[in-house]
Amino acid sequence: MAGMLEGRRVGLFVADLFEDIEAYYPYYRLAEEGAHVTVVGPSARSYQGKRGMTMEADAALEDIGSWDFGALVLPGGYAPDHLRRHQRLLDLVAEADQADKPIAAICHAGWVLVSAGILKKRRVTGFWSIRDDLVNAGAEYEDSDVVRDGNLITSRYPNDLGAFCRTLIEALSQ
C-alpha cells in the first residue's frame, strides 16, 4: 500500500550532536508515508547524536542541490550550530524558501533559519533559549507546539514531534 507521500523526496540534515529523536522520528514517520528521505551531512559519513545514537549521511552538502528535494528537515540539538557554518546549506535553505518548498525546523534548528536570512516578518517557534535569536532575525516568536507560516514549519522541542510531523506531512501532501 502506497503512502500519501509516495514519490516525494525529503532532505534531512545532520551533523555531530544532533538531537537523536528529532532526527529519527521524522525520518521514520516520513518514510512510513512513502517519502524517500535522504540524510545529508557536511560530508557523507556517520554522525553521533547527543544521546548516543548514530546516523549515516547518504550524501554530503556539496553533492546535493535544492532541486533534489521537495522539502528540508532540520533537527535540533547542537548540530544546527555546526550546520549553519556551511554556506552551502544556507544557500539550499534560502533557495528552498524562494521556491516555497516546506522547510521544517525543530528546537535549535531555528539557528539555521536565522543564518539563512529567511525569518524577516515570519511567524516561528523554537526552543525558548533561541527566542532572542529568532526575534532579532526579524521573526515573530510564538510559544506553540508547531507554527506553520506558509512553507515554514517550526516546533519547540521533542514533545512537539507529533504536531511537527503531522504538519510537515500535511504540507508535503498539498
N, C-alpha and C positions, 0 to 999 in steps of 0.2 A: 504494500500500500504506500503510495507516494505521499510525502508530507506536503504541507501548504507552501514550503519554501524550496521545493524541488527545482534544481537548476540555478538557484541563487548562490552567488559566491560572496563570502564574507572574509575579511582580513581581521585577525585577532592579534594584537601587538603585545609582545612581552619582552622583558629584559630581566636581569637578575633582581630578585627580591619583589617580584610581582605578588599580589595577594592571591594565593592559591585558589580559593573558592571563587573569586571574582573572574578568574580566567577559565577554570574548569566548568563551572555551572553554565555560563553562556555557550561555551564550546559544545558541550553535550546537548544542551537544550536546542540550539540551532541545528545541530546535526540530526537530532531526533525529528525535527520538522523537515528534513531533507536538504538543508543547506550544505554546501561544500565549504568548510571552514579551513582556511589556510592560516597557520600560526606563523607570524613574521617577527623576527628579531633583528637587532643590529647586524648580526651575522647568522648563518644557518648552523646553529649548534644547540646544545641543551642549556636551558636556563633554570636556575634554582629559585623556587618560590620562598616567601617569607616563612612559611610553616613547614618547609622541608620537602614539598613535592617538586618534581621537575617537569618541565615541558619542553619538548623538542620543537625548534623552529623549522618549519618546512622550507622557508625562504628567508633571504636577507633583504633588508630595506633597499639596497642598491639594485636588487633583481626584480623589483615589482613596480608597478605604476598604479595610479588611482583607477585607471580603466580596468584593472584586473578584478576589481571588487565592486559589488553593489552596495556594500556597507562596510564600515570600520567599527571595530570594538576595541576599546581601550580599558583594560582592567586597572585597578588601583595598586596599592602597596607603595613601595619605594621606586618601583620600575618607572613610573611616569617621569620622575625627576631625572632619570638617566636617559629615557627615550627622547625627552624634549631637547636634548643637546644635539640631536641629529636633524640637521636642516632637511634632509630627505623626508623624514616623517612629517615635519611641519608643513612642507610643501604638499605632501599627499593629503593631509588633513584639510588644508586650505582649498586644494583642488576638489576634493570630495564635497566640501561645503558649497563651493561655487556651482557644482553640478547637482546640488540638492540631494545628495546621497545621504542615507542615515549614518550618523556618527553617534555612537553610544559610548559614554564615558562614565565610569563609576568611581566614587571615592576620591582619591588623589589624582585620578586621570584628568581632572579639570586643568591641571598644570599644563598638559599638552595643548589643550584648547587655548589657554592663555598665551602660550608661546607661539601658537599658530596664528594668533591675532584675529580670531573669529567670534569673539564674545561681545563686541560692542552692541548695545541695545538688545541683547538676548536674555531670555529667562533661563536660569540654570539652578541646579543644586549640586552639592558635593560635600565631602567631609567637612565638618564645621571648621577645622583648623586652616582650610584654604579659602574660607569665605572671603577674607580681605583681598586675597589674590584675584579671585573671580570678580569681585566688585571693582577693584582698581583697574581691571582689564575692560571695564565698561558694562559688565553684566548686571542684571537684576537677580539677586540671590533669593531663593525660595526654599524654606525648610520643609521639603516634601519627600516622600519615598521615591517619586520619579517626577521629572519635569520634561515635557516634550514641547519644544519651541521649533516648529517646522521640522526640519530634518535632524535637529539636535536633541538627543535623549541623554539625560543625566540622572544619576542616583547618588545617594549619600554613602552607603556602606553595605556590607554583606547582607544585613537583614532586609534590604530593599531588592535583592536579586530577583524575586518573583515578579514584582511590578516592572523592574528593569527589563527582564527578558520578555514579558508579555508585550510591553510597549514596543520593543525592538522588533519582535515577530510581527506585530500589527503593522509597523512602518514598512517592513520588508514585503508584506503581503499586498500592499497597495499598488 
